[in-house]
């Protein structure tokens, strides 16, 4: 692992992982246009820093869904983490607990709710609503019993987007059945709902008693509808470019979503976050937190729990430096620092 350049983690993972596993982690839908554009969309943005400001002390602390976080960061839900490291999600959770940031556990996680919860991490469950809503209820109730503090509802996957790379099928065929059913049991085979609607936000809140965050929102009208239906936060995401290819970047969609929801709820974002500068850009555009998908997977493959911990620590270090150089003593001061003169989607 390179402790300085976070972008070196992808190449380190490529060298370490079996070809099929790396391809599964990295791939996007179809031609991979959206996946390939994600990081560049953040790099396009430009800061307008403030000066003559006291930045002897800077704070990255915030609250997310009412819980304290040391930085506006979190780990997004990804599956098959035990294909990157034998401890899988447990290692990632341990790193998040030490860093003081939340982890969102995939409903398709290869480690159990109890194993993840035992690390002491603040964790939210990512959930797919099944066609027969009652099929997913046992998993939701089990997550609540194990200490989940939020439900992240994936709203952009009525069907699974086509992948041209062969890695996906071969990877899933090679994993033990116990991994796939670690938390879902028989509902792992249940078809996903293609009639998902705002009412499901309320249903999940009623079943779990937890705040519900729809993930996969890009259009401002959908964001507003989710808030009106009771969403506790809105998550701007294009599923890492793994669903509808040629979808707009999250960096380009974020400002309009923030405008649509105002101060009513927190807004989260993922997709191409590779540095503390990208985190600062997300905060400047109005996000309460930036979540990481592939980067923790690459760090997990390269260095296990320690690798994920180093990556998170480096992001915070980069963010702290960026805040100082931008003249911001805290995250609130960073709002509005970003200018996007070259965005093709503005």
Secondary structure as UniProt FT lines:
FT   TURN            6..7
FT   HELIX           8..16
FT   HELIX           19..26
FT   HELIX           33..43
FT   STRAND          46..47
FT   STRAND          62..64
FT   TURN            65..66
FT   STRAND          67..69
FT   STRAND          73..75
FT   HELIX           81..83
FT   TURN            86..87
FT   HELIX           88..99
FT   STRAND          102..105
FT   TURN            107..108
FT   HELIX           113..117
FT   TURN            118..120
FT   STRAND          123..127
FT   HELIX           134..145
FT   TURN            146..147
FT   STRAND          151..154
FT   HELIX           167..174
FT   HELIX           177..180
FT   TURN            181..184
FT   HELIX           185..189
FT   HELIX           199..208
FT   STRAND          212..217
FT   HELIX           220..228
FT   TURN            229..230
FT   STRAND          233..236
FT   HELIX           239..241
FT   TURN            245..246
FT   HELIX           250..261
FT   TURN            262..263
FT   STRAND          266..269
FT   HELIX           276..284
FT   TURN            285..286
FT   STRAND          289..292
FT   HELIX           294..325
FT   TURN            326..327
FT   HELIX           332..334
FT   TURN            335..336
FT   STRAND          338..339
FT   TURN            341..342
FT   TURN            344..345
//
